Amino acid sequence: MKPKKLVIPEVSLPISQVKIDFEILSDPKVEELLLFEEISRPEEIGRENPFSPY
């Protein structure tokens, strides 16, 4: 008994285009979320306890 030949149909799938609306980033509510805490520069020599908060 011979194995059946596998036939894969050629189907082209439509390519979907993604549009990103960057105007949402100018919303004041989003700007509040994007604010980051300013990180202070480390001391040149080092700190006595590097695990203590600044």
The 8 nearest C-alpha neighbors of each residue, nearest first, counted from 0:
[[1, 2, 3, 4, 5, 6, 7, 8],
 [0, 2, 3, 4, 5, 6, 7, 8],
 [3, 1, 4, 0, 5, 6, 7, 8],
 [4, 2, 5, 1, 0, 6, 7, 8],
 [3, 5, 6, 2, 1, 7, 0, 8],
 [6, 4, 3, 7, 2, 8, 1, 9],
 [5, 7, 4, 8, 3, 9, 10, 2],
 [8, 6, 9, 5, 10, 4, 11, 3],
 [9, 7, 10, 6, 11, 5, 12, 4],
 [8, 10, 7, 11, 6, 12, 5, 13],
 [11, 9, 8, 12, 7, 13, 6, 14],
 [10, 12, 13, 9, 14, 8, 7, 15],
 [11, 13, 10, 14, 15, 9, 8, 16],
 [14, 12, 15, 11, 16, 10, 17, 9],
 [15, 13, 12, 16, 11, 17, 10, 18],
 [16, 14, 13, 17, 12, 18, 11, 19],
 [15, 17, 18, 14, 13, 19, 12, 20],
 [18, 16, 19, 15, 14, 20, 21, 13],
 [17, 19, 16, 20, 21, 15, 22, 23],
 [20, 18, 21, 17, 22, 23, 16, 24],
 [19, 21, 22, 23, 18, 24, 17, 25],
 [20, 22, 23, 24, 19, 25, 18, 26],
 [23, 21, 24, 20, 25, 26, 19, 29],
 [22, 24, 21, 25, 26, 20, 29, 27],
 [25, 23, 22, 26, 21, 29, 30, 27],
 [24, 26, 23, 22, 27, 30, 29, 21],
 [25, 27, 29, 24, 28, 23, 30, 22],
 [28, 26, 30, 29, 25, 31, 24, 32],
 [29, 27, 31, 26, 30, 32, 25, 24],
 [28, 30, 32, 31, 26, 27, 24, 33],
 [29, 31, 27, 33, 32, 28, 26, 34],
 [32, 30, 29, 28, 33, 34, 27, 26],
 [33, 31, 29, 30, 34, 28, 35, 27],
 [32, 34, 30, 31, 35, 29, 24, 28],
 [35, 33, 32, 31, 30, 36, 37, 29],
 [36, 34, 37, 33, 32, 38, 31, 30],
 [35, 37, 38, 34, 39, 33, 32, 31],
 [36, 38, 35, 39, 34, 40, 53, 33],
 [39, 37, 36, 40, 35, 41, 53, 52],
 [38, 40, 37, 41, 53, 42, 36, 52],
 [41, 39, 42, 38, 43, 37, 53, 45],
 [42, 40, 43, 39, 45, 46, 44, 38],
 [41, 43, 45, 44, 40, 46, 39, 49],
 [42, 44, 45, 41, 46, 40, 47, 39],
 [45, 43, 42, 46, 41, 47, 49, 40],
 [46, 44, 42, 43, 47, 41, 49, 48],
 [45, 47, 49, 48, 42, 44, 41, 43],
 [46, 48, 49, 45, 51, 50, 44, 42],
 [47, 49, 46, 50, 51, 45, 52, 53],
 [50, 48, 46, 51, 47, 45, 52, 53],
 [51, 49, 48, 52, 46, 47, 53, 45],
 [50, 52, 49, 48, 53, 46, 47, 45],
 [53, 51, 50, 49, 48, 46, 39, 38],
 [52, 51, 39, 50, 41, 49, 38, 40]]
